[in-house]
């Protein structure tokens, strides 16, 4: 898009900002909820007397609910109304977050976290699809998505500090605080977010068979990955194989279903597939790295949870850069180049931390943490844009569900792989052995970031236009985006129903 065209774009109005702030509040809530719980886990274990295995399930239960039901949640938003799903599941999130604060047994807390994760799985893609359908594709939508992604990052960063403060008083406030925030967002949503029609009313039913098989597949795969470092190889392989079998069954069902949960033709978009694969690898590296840094600071260096939180808050610079700096960079360089640039910075961040020493000063750690914050701002928002760009309005919830499923599964994969390598490479509890384990495991996020860079870079195929200008594949000039009417007759019937560009 040229600078001249970008200059005449209508700015976001007061109503637009009102809707956007509500949706940003919800994604901020989701981020702060997860981060606060991370910091509060030691206090929860001490109070409820949980074993290490039970404590992991407090986190894993949320991941299972979130990742397992994300695709169903995304499709439900398309079929039954985005505002309706957003408001309903925000209310469920509110209730079960509060119930978690009243838990007196481990199973009660694990159950509450699972249902909270399910609520987030329905709420998050509904909120994202309200943005992608309420703001027209182009600079206005890009601006909204970048503000949205920056808020998500800010929620996680702020949650680390707030969680440390609340846990120092009483860990139950980590669950009660989101209730207050949820209630405020819910009231604002009822007032500000407009009703959204169901684009698919004629076939408005959920593909239950597809929903059951894909949920089973994701649950089994996430469990297999999450438990890989804590159980036998046979159990892990059996769980993963069962998950792959359920995934194969899902594909068969979707090919035959007249109203599929996931229209398989959506994967004909190379940009969408790349965005999801890159999102998975990027999340794997990002969460695996943070997990290892927390272990290094608390286990080896003896830092408190609150000290660790303040040390890592520098990563939260992405909350500022995403809405302020990145929109201009997207307009000038395009999403694809920005994503590759962000992934290269993430790779550099992880590489700088690999030779970590037992007595590193905080100043020595800051370059890695700061680079990671910049990398997140460059990659996360543009990935969201690319994963939803060009998708039909009635499938925006599905596109959002696919992307967040990739993020969630990537996070589980990265955490499990980093933990497994760390345990395998740690010979004893001595400081030297612990350090060797961290150094070995830090290669996991680095490899994930490098693989993501290769996948994303494959989308930077260049061709020369007649005027000699360089054009990045997948990012046509603005004038080409308005040529649908001129090219529609050249499309096949499947092209016209798939939301994909006409075949060359």
N, C-alpha and C positions, 0 to 999 in steps of 0.2 A: 504494500500500500504506500502510495506516495505521501510525502509530508503535506502537499497541498490538499489532498483528499482528506487526510486525517484532521486537518485544521477546521473543516466545515462540519464535522460530526457533531450532532446535538449532544451537549453534556448531560450527565445524569441529573434529573430533577429531584425535587424534594420527596416526591412519592417513591421514585426509584431508590433513593438513599434509605428511605424508611424500610422498604422491603428488604434491601440488601443488608441493613444493620440487623434486622431480625434473623436472617439466615446466617449472617456472620456470628451472631450471638450463639446460635445453635452449634455451629462447627467449633467455635471457641469453647463451648461447654463440653463437647466431646473430647477435645484435646486436653483441657485442664483436668477433666475427670480421670483420664488415663494417667497423666503425669503425676497427679497428686497421690494416686494409689501406689505408683512405683516407689515413691519416697516413703510412704507410710507402712510398707510391708513388714519391716522389722518390728515396729510397734504392734501391729496386728498379731504377728506370730507370738510375741511375748504375752499379750493379753489373753488370747484365745487358746494358747498352748498348741499351736499347729505344728505339725512336722514339716520338713522341707518339701516333701511331696505334696502335702495338702496346701501349703503356701503357694506353690507353683500353680495349682489349680485355681486359686483365686484370680490369677492373671489369665490363665489359659481358658477359663470358663468364658470370660468376656471375649477373648479372641475367637473362640469357637462360635459363640452366638453371633458375633459381628461378621466374621468371614463366612460362616455357613449359610446365613440367611440374606446376604447382601444382594444376590441376583434376584431372589424372590421379592425382596423389598423394592429393588429398582423397578421391576416389572409391575408390581402392585401400584406404584406411584403412577405409571403410565395408564393403567387400566381403571383405577378406582378414584383418581383425582389426587394431584400432588399436594395441594393444601390440606386435604382431608387426611392423607397418610402422614404428612408432616406434623400436624397438630395432634392427631391421635397418638402417635408413637412418641412424641415429645412428652405427652402426659404419662405414658407408660414409663418412660425413662425417669421422669420425676418421682413417680411412686416407688419404683424398685431401687432407685438410688437411696431414697430415704429408708427403705426397709433394710438395706445393707448396713446402715448405721445402727440399727437396733439388733443386729445379729449377736447371738450369744454362743453359737456353735459354728464350727467351720462349714458344715453343709449348708447352713442358712445363708452364709455370706457367699458361698460358691453359687448357690441357686440364684440369689439376687443379682450377682454379677453376670450370670449367663443370660437372664432375661433382660438386663440392662444392655448387654451386647446385642441381643436380638432387636431391641427397640432402636438402638443406634443404626442397625442394619437397614431398618425401614426408614428412619428419619433422615439419614445422611443423603442417600441418593434422591429422596424426594426434595430436599432442600436444594441440592445441586441442580436438579432438573427444573426447579422453579426459576433459577437464574438463567439456565440455558434456553428456556422457552420464553421467559419474560423480557430478556434483553436480546435485541436482534444481533445476529452473527456479525462480527467485525469489532471495531475498536470499543464500542460500548460494552459488548459482552466480555471482551478481553479485560477491560478495566474492572468490571464487576468480578470476574473470576480471579484476577490477581489480588484484589482486595480480600476476597473470600479466602484464597489460599494463604495470604499473609496472616489473616486472623487465625486460621487453623494452626499455623506455626507458632504464633504468639501465645495461643492457648496452652500448647504443650510447654513452651519455655517458661511462661509465668506459673504454670501449674507445678513445675519442679520446686520453685521457691515457696509458693503458697502452701503446697503440700507439706514441705518441711516445717513451716511455721505452725500449721494446724496440727500436724502430728506431734509437735512438741507440747501442745496443750492436751489434745485427746484425739486419737486416730479417728474416732467416730465423726468428727467434724469434717473429715475428708469426704464423707458421704452426705452429711447434712448441708454443707455449703452449696453443692450443686442443686439441691432442692430449691433453695431460694432463687438462684439464678434461673433455673428451669421455669419456675413460676412466673418470673418477670418476662421471660422470652415468650412463654405461652400466651400471656395476656396481650403482649405486643403483636404476636402473630395473628390472634383473633381479630385485632383491630386493623392491622396494616397489610397483611398478605391477602391479595384478592382471591376469590374463588377461581379454581382452574377447571375447565371442562375436561371430560374424559375423551381423549382423542379417538379411542378405540371402542366406543360404546356398542357398536354393532356386534363385536366379538368380545365383549367385556367379561371374559372369564379367565381365571388363572389356570394355567397348565399344571394341574396337581401332580401328575405323574412325573413331568419334567422337574417340577419344584422339589419333589421328594428325592429323586435320584441325584440332582445336582447338589442339594443340601447334604445328602449322605456322602457324596463324593468329596466335597470340600471338608466336611467334618472329619472324615476318615484320613484324608491327606494331611490336614492340619494336626490332628492327633498324632499321626505317625511322625511328622516332622518335630512337633513339640516334645514328644517323649523319646526321641531317638537317642539322646544322651543319658536316659534314665532307665532304659529297659533293654531286653535282649535284642540281638540283631534279627532273630527269627520273628519276634513279635512286631518289630518295626517293619520288616519286609512284608509280613502278612497284612498289616494294616494298610500299607501303601498300595499293595496289589489289590486289596478289596476296594480301596478308593478309586484306583484306575478302572476297575471293572464297573463300578457305579458310574464313572464318567463315560465309559463306552456305552453303557445302557442309556445314559442321558442323551448322547448324540443320536442313537438309534431312534429314541422316542421323539426327539425334536425334528428329525427328518420326516417322520410320518405324521406328526401332529398338525391338524389344520390351523391351530392357534398356538404356536410354540411359545414357550417361556423365553427362549433365546432364538431369534431368527438367525440361522447359521450363516446366511448371506451377509450378515453384518461384518463377518470376519474377512470378507473380500477386500475391505479397506486396509491397505498396507499401513497407512498412517495410524489407524486405530490399533492394529495388532502390535505395531512397534511401540506405541505409547504404553500399552498394557505390559508388554514384556520388559520395557525399560523401567516402568513404574515398579514392577515386582523386584527387579534387581536393585534399583535405587533404594527402595524401602529395606531390602535385605541388608545392604551395606550401612545405611543410616542408623537403623535400630541396633544392628549388631555392634557397630562402633560405639554407640552411646552406652550399651550394656557393658562393654569391656572397660570403657573409661570409668564408669561408676565403680566397677569391681576394683580397678587399679587404685582409685582414690580412696575408697573406703577400706578395702581389705589390706592392701599393701602399705598405703600412706597413712591410714588411720584417720582420715577426714570424717567429720560428722555428715549426716544426711543433708543438713542445712548448708554446711560449707560446700559440699559437692554441688548442691543445687545452684548456689551463687556462682560457683566456678563455671558451670555449664550454661549459664544464662546468656553468655556472649553469643551462643548459637542463635539466640532469638533475634539477632539483627535482621533475620529474614522477614520478621513481622513488619519492619520499617521499609526495607528495600522492595518487597513485593509490590505494595501499592504505589510507592513513590517513584522508584527508579525503573522497575521492570516494564511498565507499559510503554515508555518511550523506547526502550531497547527492543521490545517486540515489534513496534512500528518500524524501527529502522533496520533490524537484522532478521526478523522473522522468528517464529517459535523454534524451528528445527535447529538453527544455529545456536540459539540461546540454551536449548537443552543440552547440546553437545558441550558447550562451554561450561555449563554447570556441572556436568558429569566429569569433565577434565579437572575442574577445581576440587570436586569431591575426591577424585583419585589422588590428587596432590595432597589434600588434607590427610587422608589415611596414610599415605606414604611417609609423610613427615612424622607421624606418630609411631610408626613401626619400631624405630630404634629407641623407644621410650626407656628412660633410666630410672633407677630406684630413688634417685634424689632430684628429679627434675623440678625446677621452679615452675610456678604457675606461668611466668612470662614465657617459658619455653613451650608451654602447652597452648598458649593463646593463638599462635598462627594457625594451628590445625583447627581449633574450634571456630575461629573467625572465618576461615576459608570454607568450613562446612556450612556455616550460616549463609554465606554469600552463594555457595553452590545450591543450597536448598531453594533460595529465592529465585535463582535463575532457572532451575529445572522443574520445580513442583507446579507452579502456576501454569507455565507453558504446556506441561504434560496434560494438565486438566483441559486446557483449550484444545489441544490436538486430539485428545480422546473423545471429545464431544462435537468437534467441528465437522459439519457436513452430514451429521446424523439426523434422520427425520425427527420431527417434533414428537411424534408418538412413541419414539424409542429413546428419548433423552434419559429417562429414568434407567433404562437398561444399560445405556452407555456409561452412566455414572456408577451403576452397580458393578459393571465389569471392571472399571478402573479401581474402585475402592476394594473390590475383592482381590485384585492384583496387589495393591498396597498391603492389605492385611495378610495375605498368604506370604508375600515377600518378607514382611516383618517377622512372621513366625519362622520362616526358613532361615533368615539371617540370624535370629536369636539362637535357634537350635544349633545351627552350624558353628557359630562362634563359641557357644557353650561346650559343644562336643569337642572341638579342637582344643579349647582351653583345658578341659579336664584331661584329655589324652596327653597333652604336652606338659602337664604339671606333675613332676615326679614326687614331690613332697610338699609339706606346708612351709618350707623355709622361704625366706624372702627371695632368694635367687631363683628357686624353682617356680615360685609364683610369677616372677617377672618373665621367665622363659615361656610360661604358659600364655601370658598376655601377648607377648611378642609374636608367638606362633599364631594365635587366634586373630591378631590384627590383620593378618593376610586375607582373612575371609572377606571383610568389607572392601579391602583394596581390590581383590579379584572380582567381586561383584560389581564394583564401580567401573572397572576396566571393561568387563563384559557388556555392561550397559552402554558404555561409550561406543563400543564396536557396533552394537545393534542400532543405536541411535544414528551413528555416523553413516550406516548403510542407507539411510534415508536422504542423505545429502548428495544424491546423484545430480550432476549438473548437466544442463543442456544449454545450447546457445539459441537465443531467439533470433528472428530475422534481423533485428537491429543490432545484434551483437551483445545484448545484455545477458548477464548470467542469471539464470532462474533456478531456484531450488525446487526439486521435484516435491510435489505435495503442497507447495505454497505459490499458487498462480497469482499473477498480478491482479489488482483490484478489478480491472475492466473485464477479465476473464470470468470473475465470479458472478457477473450479471448476465452471462451469455446462455443461461439455461434455456431460455425461450428459443434461441437460435439453434440449439443443439438437441432439443428434446426429441425431434423426429428421428434423429440418428441413433437413439437409444433403443435397446431391446426392451421387451415388456418387463423382463426381470430387472433391468437397470432402472426403469422408471419407478419400480416399487421398492427398490432397495436403498435409495438415497445415495447411491454411488454415482460418480461421474460416468459419462458415456464412454464406451470403449473407443480407443483411438482408431 
